[in-house]
Amino acid sequence: MTEKILILDFGSQYTQLIARAVREANVYCEIIPYYKPFEFEPGLKGIILSGSPFSVNEENAPDVDVQSFITKVPVLGVCYGAQLTAKRFGGVVAKSNKREYGRAILQCKKEDVLLKDVSPQSQVWMSHSDTIKQLPVGFELLADTESIPVAAFKKSVKGTPDFPLYGVQFHPEVYHSKEGKKILGNFLVNICGCSQDWTPAHFITDTVEALKKQIGDKKVIMALSGGVDSTVAATLIHRAIGDRLFGIFVDNGVLRKNEFESVLKTYAQLGLNVKGINAREHFYTKLAGKTDPEEKRKIIGSMFIDVFQEEAKKIEGVGLLGQGTIYPDVIESVSVHGPSVTIKSHHNVGGLPDHLHLELVEPLRSLFKDEVRKVGRELGIPAEMIDRHPFPGPGLAIRILGEITEEKVQLLQDADHLYIQALKDNNLYATVWQAGAILLPVKSVGVMGDERTYEFTVALRAVTSVDGMTADWAHLPYEFLANISNEIINNVRGINRVVYDISSKPPATIEWE
């Protein structure tokens, strides 16, 4: 029986960070919207109430029955969760005299297991406009700050059957709360009694057993991309059912240089049953003359489904479809705020479940990206595949601005290959979240020797990020940029100018299209 912490999401931008902190403590947790019903199953060890952009005093403010929760398990309210707890038990929550955002010093007023080994004055991160003005009867102050009278508290009435109830009016989950993870760890271990045994090895054992039960004696078909998620998912499924997993890897003509061959070689080394399909010419024909980014994405997605379905028909008795869905995708689909505004079609090719009418097998749907990588390493997948940067499903098609031709693809493949290899050779690859070259629909005059040239421009992109939701441009050394510019111009005939993208997300995006 896996131990579990449940995080009730009230819409905070930091909710996923709470989950990450809990997972890093080797405790399994799940995020659900605050309004979703759940069972108090035997493995449930505690509940965390997240922050929120709402005020507890708004007419339709999110609400949960905290009083009933603590008859079953310990509860920790974070920011909005703490304010909701205080209000529900009769405390006073009101607008603060000033909005409280940023660093503050937590001043511990009383020793308590929640604050065990936390410094008497510890930096924390505030993000709220309401504040708890008065604690309910039967509640005890544990800490304050210069700005707020109540920064941490607990329900202290003795003689009741209730489990412990705590609240903190700051965000222990964010980086700027220096001892925040220690506070969360105290809640998980000392208050909830979690055994901290949720490790990659534990996950693999449990998942393989669960896959065997789900799949039975059926066959599974799966589209592979050479990326981290699909490779780890396929390896787990293969551990469960062996060669009854049929992988299909499609060369859509816009992969990176030599990627089709190298990925197939790695899959063979892993013992995966994967068939490579060279469909380059089909994709080039369909993409000819197309310049609109959305149209290019949709053509690639539609073509991929056609090729995949054609291959799937050749395999008899397929009962399930494997996918590398990860936890952020699952959370997004049940967001407190509803579906996000669509800025562009998803990078990864979707639509297969609708077309194939197969039951899904998604062994990674409970994991974050960094956890997928940890599991991959535990499975023995080569580091060059596990540690590779994210790469969009439409591939280089959205890094070639304007019309796509085979000649342009080759130009970009060569430039991108030199750039990525130079990052690796200079120990810079691991310091950035994602990097790549973009071929611009711009030609400019250059001089090479005694000749004038009129050739393409390449933009280099490198960003730092935690999850891709926001990103800053990577401050690569000038010397490195000078060297790679020379390398590309001297070795890729057809490119005579290199620029470096120094825009962040937002307002820009990581990819150009």
N, C-alpha and C positions, 0 to 999 in steps of 0.2 A: 504494500500500500504506500503510494507516494504522498509524502507530506506536502501540504499546499497552503500558501497565503493567498487570500483573495484581495484584490485592489479594486475598490468601487470608484469608477471614474466620473467625476463631476465636470469634466471638460478642461482640466488644467493642461497647459502646454508641457508641464513637467511630469505627467503621469507615467510616461514610458521610462523616465529616469528613475522613478521609484522602483519600477519592475526590474530595471537593470541592476540597481543597487541590491535588491533582494536576491536576484539570481547570482550576483557576484559573491554573495555570502553562501552560495551552494544550497539555496532554498528555492524550491519551485514555486512560482506564483503565476496567477492569471489576472488579466485586467478585464472587467466587464462594465458596461454602462450601469450607473447607479440604479436605473429603473428595471434592470433585468432580474427576474426571479432566480434564486439559486438554492441548492440543497446544502444543509449542514452535514455533509458527509463525514465519515470517521477521520479521513486524512486532513480535514480543514483545521489548521492550527491557529489562525488569526485573521483579522480583517483590517485593512488600511483604507481610510477614507481620504481621497485625494483633494488637492486644491481645486480652484474653479475661478473662471472669470466673473461669475455671478456674485451678487451680494445675498447673504442669508435673509436680508430684510426685504428683498424683492417679492412681489406678489406671487410669482410662479417659481420661486427659487427651488432648485433641486433639493429633495428631502428623502431621508431613509429613517427607518425605525431603529435608531441606535440602542434604545432601551432594550429591545428584544434581542439584538445581536449579543449583548454582553451577558445574556443568560446562557450563551452557547460557547463563545470564544473570546479571547482578549481583543480589544479594538484600539487602534491608534488613529486619531484624526490629525491630518496635516493641513495647516492653514485654513481653507474653507471648511475642511472636515472638522478641525478643532472648533471653529466658530459655530458650526451647525450643532456640534455636541453640546457646547456651552448653552446655546439658545434653547435646545430641546429640554435641557434639565433645569431651565429657569434662570440662566445667567443673562447678562445684558451685553448685546453686541450692537455697536453703533459706528457711524462714520468717524474715522480718526480725524484729529485736528489737522493732520497733514498726511498726504499719501506716503506710505512707507515702502520704499523700494531700495534694494541694494544691501550693502554690507551693514551688519550691526554686531554688537558684542553681547553675547548671551551671558548673563550673570546668574550663576546657579545659587539659589537661595536655600536649597535643602538637599541633603543626600537622598538619592533614590536609585533604584536598579536601572531605570531608564537612562540616567545620566552617569552611570558607573564608568569611571576612568575618563570622564570628560573634564577638560580644564575648567577651573572656576570662572574664567572669562574666555569664552570660545567664540570665534567669528562664525556668524551664520548669515543666511541670505533671506531678506524679507521681500515680499511681493504682495501687498494687500492695501486696500483703502479703508476697509472696516477693521475694527479692533475689538477685542473682548474687554469691556469696561469693568465688568463685575462677574466673578465666578459664581456658579450656582452653590447653594447650600450643600455641604457635604463634599465639596471639591477643595483641593489643596494646591497652592502655588508652588511650583518647583523652580521656575526661573523667570526673570524679566530682562528687559534691555533699558537703555537710557530713554528710548522712545515710547515703549509700550509697557503697561503694568503687568501684562500676562503673556509670557512667551512660551511657557510650558506648564502643564498642570496634570493632575490625576484625580480620579474619583476616589475619595478616601474613607467613605462611610463604612464602618465595620459591621459585621453581623449579617451581611446579605450574601446570598448565594452567587452574586454576580462575579464574572471574570474581571480582570483589570481593565480599566478604561483610561487612556491617556490622550492628551492633545498637545500639539506644538504649533505655534503660530508663526513658524518660519518653514523654510524648505530644506530639510536635512538631505534630500536626494541630490541637490545640485553641487557642482564642484566648489563653489565659493563658501559653502558651509563646511569648514575645514574638518570638523569631527562629526559631520552628519551621518556618515556611514557607520561610525561607532555607535551612535544613538540608535539607528535602525537595527544594527546588529544586536544591541542590548534588548530591543523589543522582540526580535526574532528568536534569540537563544534563551535569554534570561526570563522573558515574560511569556512567550508562546511555547517555549520548550522545543524548538525545532532542532533536529539532529544534524543539520547541514551535510547531508549525504547525497545531495543532487549534483552529481559530477558528470562530465562527458561520458565516462565509461558506464556509469549507472544509466544514463540516458540511452546509450547504444543497446545495452542488454534489454532494457524494458521495451524499447521501440522495436527491436527485431522480433521479440516475442509477440508484441501486439500486431505486427505486420503479418506474421505467420497465421494468426487467428483471423485477421481481416481478409487476407488473400486466399487462404485455403489452398486448393489445388488449381486455381485459375492462373491465367497468364496476364502479365501487365505490360502495357506498351507505354513508352515515355519518350518525349522530345528532349534531347540533350543539346546544350548550347556551348559546353566547354567552360561555363561559369561555375562559381563556387556552389550555389544553391542546388542546381540540377545535378551536379556531380556527386555531392554529398548525399542527396536524396536517393540517387540511383544506387550508390554504394550500399546504403542501408537496406534498400529493397533487395539488392542482389544477395546480401548476407542472409536475408530471410528466405528467398525462393530460388536463388541461383540463376540458371539460364532461362528460367521462365519469365525473366524480365527481358523485354526486347527494346533496346534503345535505338533511336533514329537521330542522326546528326546531319543536318542539312547545310550544305555550303550554298549560301544565298548570293555569293559573289561579292559580298561587302564585309567579309571577315578580315581580320588583320593578316599581315603577311605570313604565309606558311602555317596559318592557324589550323586549317582543315586537317593537314597531315599530322601536325604535332599533337593536336587534341586526340585524334584517333589512336595515335601511338600510346598516349598516356592511358586511354581507356583500355587498350589491349593489355598494358602492364598491370592495370587494376583487375583484370580478368572479367571486365564487363562485356556483355553480349550486345555490341553496338554496330549498326550498319551506317556507313557514311554515304550520303547521296550528293553527287555533284550536280547541282541545278543552276549553276551560274548563268548559263546562256538564257534559260527561261526567265530568270529575274531581270537580266539586262534588257531583254526584249520588252517585257512589260513596263519597265521603268523608263524606256526611251522617251525623251521629250518632256518628261514630268519634272516640274521645278517646285511645286508647292509642297512644303514639308509634310502636312497632314496627308496629302495624296500619296506621297512616297511611303509614309508609314503604313497606310491602309493597304497599298498594293503589296508591300512586303509581308504584312500580316496575312492577307488573303492568299497570296501565293504559297506561303509556308503551310497554311492549313491544307491547301490542295495537294501539295507534295506529300505532306504527312499522311493524309487520308489515303492517297494512292498506295503508299507503302504499307499502311495498316491493313488494307484489304488483303495483302499477300500473306498475312499471319492469321492462321485459323485459331479460333477459340479464345480470343482476347476478351477478358472480362472486366479489366480495370485500367484506368489511366493514371500513371504516376506524374506528380507535379512537385516542383520545388518551392511551393508556397511557404513563406516565412511569416512570423508572428505580426510584424508591422502591417502586412497586407490584411491579415485577419482583423486586427484592431480597427484599421481604417474603414472596413466594411460595416462596423457596428459603432461608428463614432457617435459620441454624445451630441455633436453638432450636425449629424447627418452627412451626406456625401459632400466631399470637397468640390469646389469649383474646378472644372476641367480646364487646365491650361493647355494641355496637349494630350494626345493618346499616350497610353502607358508605353514606356520604353520596351518592355518585354512583350513578345507576341502572345496574345490571348485568344480566347474563342474556341479552343479545342474541346472543352467539355460539352459545350452546346452542340457542336457539330457531330461529336462521336457518341453522345448519349451513353457514356460509360461512368461507372462509379469511380470516384476519385480516391487515390492513395496519396496522402500528403504527410510524410513522416516528419517534416520540419516545421509544421504549422504552429508549434509552440515555442519556437526559438527565434531570438534576435540574430542579426547578421554576425556579430562577433562570436556568439555561441555556436553558430553553424561552422565557423572556422575552427573553433576548438574541437568540435566533434569530428570535423574532417581530419585534423591532425591526429586525433586518437584512432581514426580509421586507417591511418597510414597513407593518406592521399598526399602526393608530392607537394612540397611547399610552393613551387612555382604556380601551381593551380589554385591552391588554397589562398595564397596571399595576393593573387592578381587583383588589379583594380576592377571596379564595376565596369561593365561594357554593355551598351544598349542593345536590345534585341534587334532593331533595324540596322545595327552596326555602323559601318562607315557611311551609309546612305544619308545619315543625318549629320555627318561631319563633312560632307561634300555639299556645299551650298549651291543650289541651282541644279542643272541637269546632271544625271549620272551616266558616265560612259566607262567602258572598260579601261580606257587610257587614264582617266582621272582616278579611278580606283587604284590602279597600279602606282600612280604618282603618290597618292596619299599613303598607301601601304608602305612604300619605301621610306617616305619622310617619317611616318609614325613609328616604324620599326627602329630607325636610327635614334629617334627621340627617347623612346621607352628604354632601349638598350643603354643609352647614355645615362639616363636616370639610375638604372641598376648599377652600371659601372662606377658611378660616382656616389653610391650609397644614398641616393636621394629618393628612390622609388618608394621605400617604406615610409617616408616622411610625408607623403601626400596621399590624399584619399583617392583621387582620380586624375589621370593625365591623358592627353591625347592631342593629336594634330588635327587641324581643320583646314580643308582646302577651300579657299575663297574664290568666288566667281570674278576675280579681278586679275588682270594682267597689267604689268608695269614694265617700264623701260629699265634695263640694266646694262652694265658693261662688263664683259668677260674678255680679258685680253684686249685685242684691238676691235672686237666685235660688239655691236649693240645687240641686246637680247630683248625679247618681249615675251615674258613668261609669267607663270602663276605665282601667287602669294600664298604662303602657309602661315596660319596662326597657331601658336602653341598655347595649350591650356593646361594648367595644373592648379588644383584646389586642395585646401585642407578642410576637413569636415569630420563630424562624428557620425552622422546618419544620412547625409545628403540633403536633408531638409533645408539647411542653411549651409553656406560655404564661403570661405574667403580665398582669394587668390594666393597661391603659394609664393613666398618670397624667395625664389630660387637665386642662387649666387649669380652676379653679373658675369663672372668669368665662365660659369657653366653655360649661360645663355649665349655668350659670344661664341664659345666653342661649338655648341650644337647648331647655331645658325650657320657657321662656316661649313660644318659637316654636311648639313642638308643641301646647301647651295652647291657645294663642290661635288656631291655624289648623286644628286637626284636631278637629272637633266629634265628641264621643264619648269623648275622652280628657281626664281632668282631673288626672292625677298622673303624674309621671315620676321614675323611680329609676335609679341607676347601679350596675351590677354590679362589685363589687371583689373577686371571687374568682378565683383562679389555677387553672391546670391543671398537675398535679393539685393538689387533690383534685377540683375541678369539671372540667367539659368546656367547650370553647369555645361550642358550641351548647347550648341548654337541653334539647333533646330528641334 
